[in-house]
């Protein structure tokens, strides 16, 4: 068995801005990082069409294009980028053990977690039915909005992401009906005002989804209800988009790392990327439930690599902190 175990100085779990930035810094620090991309190579940003708020792109950039560039930059400095995902870990001992696709075992001196978060759904049986069928339920307007061009759709949510996706859909669809559970948005004022001012977006406050309607193959409408009066009504639509938040992809770390009630990894030392397990660090949306931006994810990826580098230097007298890391 020992012959099949791969030993690494630095393992990065997950890609996206956090994982790739950690890889860039770890590579330049001579840590020979290996990065497993996970189930969604490039992370959530690969589902974003236009990224306009990341510094250095005055004309904007698409999410997939940015991820390709980040991957190439990481590989340029020597990062070993691999397909596959980590399915099990054991952080109970001095050796950080992980398993790739339930098969390959890796022992890593340092581990940087950049697993991000996944979209939440309402959990209605009808929603899940048409989600599995691929018949009209989606959590990504940028990915699937094109298929509903000149049609009528419904979107659920009240935050910045929901407003962004509703506005994006309004450019493609004949009409967008937005269901807001409360009597106001959770989104920032500028994002809320953007959808309020968009003529083909109808906003229904105090409204929730009762059932996603369909013909057994595709969505044909949504039965909603006013949570103040309990009045039910049907909205004709061919698409149902869900934008109600995300769940951190941290389940495999339960029992080893400290998580909050939602599942976000807790930083053991505020202002660092350190977890409660020595040699294990976290970056990006796996720990960030406040900002959740590409630029902040990249920043924490940098922090995680620097923290891992210093950890190695403290543990191994033969490992020197690379000055090139900071240039």
N, C-alpha and C positions, 0 to 999 in steps of 0.2 A: 504493500500500500504506500510506503514511504517514497517509493520510486515515482509514484504518480502525482505526488503533492508538489505543486509549484510554490516556490518561496519568493516573495516580492518585498521590496523596500516600501513601495507605496501603491495601494490599490484605490482607485476612484470608482465609486458605484454610482452610475448615472451620468447622463450628459446634460446638455442645455448650457446656458451661460455660466452657471456655477461650476459644473463639472469640467467644462472645457477650459475655463479660466484657471481652475485649480491645476489642471493638467499642464497648462502653459508655464505656470510658475514652478510646479514640481519638476518639470523637465529641465528648465533652466537652472534648477538647483541640484541637478545630477541625482535625482531620486528615482530615475528610471520608472516612471509611473505607468501602470497598466489601467486603462479605462474601459469598463464595460458599459455600453450605451443604454442598456435596459430595454424594456418593451416598446418605448417610444423614443427612438434615437433622435437626439436634438431637443427632447423635452417639449413642453407646452408651446414654446415659441414657434415650432414648426407648423402650428395651426393658426398662426397670426399672419395676416396678409401684409399690412403696412406697419412697420415699426418707425415711428417718427420722433420718439423721445430718447433714443439712445445716442449719447454724444459721439460725434465723429461722422455722422451721416446727415449732412445738411439737406439732402433731398430724400431722406428716408431710405429704408431697405426692407425687403420682405423677411419674415421670420426664417423661412427655410434657407434663404441665401445667407443670412447672418450666421446660422448654425454651420453651414458648409464652410464658411470662411474661418470660423472659430476652430472647427475640427482640423482644417488644413494647417492653421497656425500651431495648434497643439502637436500635430504630427511632424511639423517642420523641426521642432525642437526635440523630437524623439519619443513622444508619447505613443505607446502601443494601444491603439484604439481597436476594440474588439466588439463583435456582435454577441448577444446573449445577455442574460440578466442573473443577478444573484437571488437564489431562492431560499437560502438558509444561512444563518450565521451562528457562531458560538464565540462570544466574547467573555466567557466565564474564567478563562485562564490568562496566562501571560502572553500566549500566542493568539492572535486574532485569526480565527478560522472562518472561512466562507466557502460556500458551494455554488458553483455556476450550473444552472439548469439541472439541479439535483444530482449532478454527476461529478464534475471536476472539483477537486478540493484545492484551496489556495490558503497558504499561511502568509499573512502580511504583517510587517512591522508597524505600518501605519495604514489606516483606512480613512478615506474622506468620503462622506456620504453626501450625495447630490441627487437624491431620488425624486425630488420635487413633490408635486401633488397632482391628484386626478379630479376630474369634474364630478360634482355631486348630481344625483338625480332625485326626483320626488319619491320614487319607489312605488308608484302606482303599477299594478299588474298590467294595465293597458299600455302604460308608457313603456314598460320593459318589453312587452310583446312586440310593439312596433319598432322599438330600438333594435331588438334582435333580428327582426325581419328586414331591417334596413328600409322600412316603409314610411319614413316621415318624421322620426324622432331623432334629434341631434343635440349635442352639447357644444357644437362648434359651427357658428354661422359662417365663418370664413371658409371652413372646409366644405360645407354643404349648401351654402346659400345660393350658389349658382344654379342648383337643380330646381330652385323655386322662383326663378325669374318670371316676373309678371304674374305671380300667384299671390294668394293671401296666406299669411303665416301668423302664428302666435308665439310669443316669447315670454318666459316666466323669469322674473328677477327684478331687483331694485338697486343693485350696486353699480359701480363703475363699469364692470365687465358686461353687465346686462345692457346698460345704456350704449356702450360701444358696439355691442353686437346688434342691438336693435337699430342703431343708426346705420350700420353696415348693411343690414337687411333692407332698410328703407330705400337704398340705392338700387336694389335689385327687384324688390317685390312691389306688387300693386298696393298692398296694405299690410301693415304690421300692427297687430294688437298686442299690447304689453300688459301683462297681469302683475300688479303690484299688491303684495299681501297687506301692507299697511296703508295709511292715508298719506304717506310721503315716501320719497326716495331715500335710500341709504347712500346713494352716490354723491360725489362732490357736486357742488352747485353748477359748475360749468358743464359737467356731463349731463346732469338732469335737464338743464336748460336746453341743451342741444336736442334732446329727444322731444321735449315739450314744444320746441319751435319747428319740428319737422312735421309737415302737413299730413303725410300718409302714415304717421304713427298715432294710433289711438291708445291712450293710457286709461286702464281701468283700475282704480284704487280699491283697496279693501276687497280684493278679488283673488280667489284661489281656484286651482284646478280640481275638478271632481273626477273627470275621466277623459282619456284620450279616445276619441271615436274613430272608427275606421270600418272598412269593408272586409276585413280579414287579411288584407294584403297591404293596403296603404292607408294613411291617415286621411280622414275626410272632415274632421272637425274636433272641437274641444268643448266638453261640457264644463262650465265654470259656475262658481256661486259667489255671491256677495256675502262675506263673512259677518256683516252687520245685520243683514235682513234674512240671510239663508236662501234668498231667491236664486234659483238655478236657471241657466240659460245656455244656449248652444251658439258657438262661434264657428262659422264655416271656415275651414282652413285645410291646406294640404301639407303644412309643415308645422311641427311643434318643437321649439327650441328651448332648452333649459339652461339658465345662467344663474344658478343659485349658490355658487361657491365651489370650493374644492376640498378634498380630503388628502392629507399628506400621505405619501406612499412609504409608510414606516412600519407596517405590521410585522415584518420579519425581525425588527429590532426589539419588539416587546419582550420584557423579561431581562433585557441586557442594558438598554438605555432608558434614561428617565424621559418620559413623554408627558405632555399635558393631557387634559381631558379630551381634547380633539384628536390627539395623536402626533402633534408637532413635537420634535425633539427639543428638549430644554438644554440651553447652554449652561454648563456647569459653572463657568466663570463668565459673568456678563462682560460684553465687549470683546470676547474671543470666540473661536469656533469650537472650543473644547467641550466634550461631552463628559458624562460621569465615568467613562471608561478611558483610562490612559491610552493614548495612541490612536484614539478614534475621534474624528472631527466631523463637523456637519456644516454644510453650506446650502444656500438657496432656500427654496420654498419648503423643504423638509423641516425647517426650523422657523421660517419667517411667516407669521400669520398677520403681519401688520402692513408691510410695504408691498411685497410680492411683485417686484418689478425686475425687469431684466438687468438693469444697471446695479441694483442692490444685490441681486443674486451673483453677478459677476464679482462684485466687491467682496462678498463673503467667500467666494471661491478662492480669491487671492489670500484672504485671511487664513483659510483652512490650510492652504499649501504652506504658508509661512509658519503657521503653528506646527504643522507636521515636520517641517524642516528643522525647526528648533528642537522639537522633541527628539528627533533622530540624533542631532548633534549632542544633546545632553546624555543620550543613552549609549552612543557609540563614539568613542574618542577618535576613531579613524574617519568619521564623517564630519566634514567641515561645511559650515554655512557658506553657500556660494554668493559672493558679492554681486554676481550678475543678476541675481534674483531681483534686486532692488532697482535695476536700471532699465 
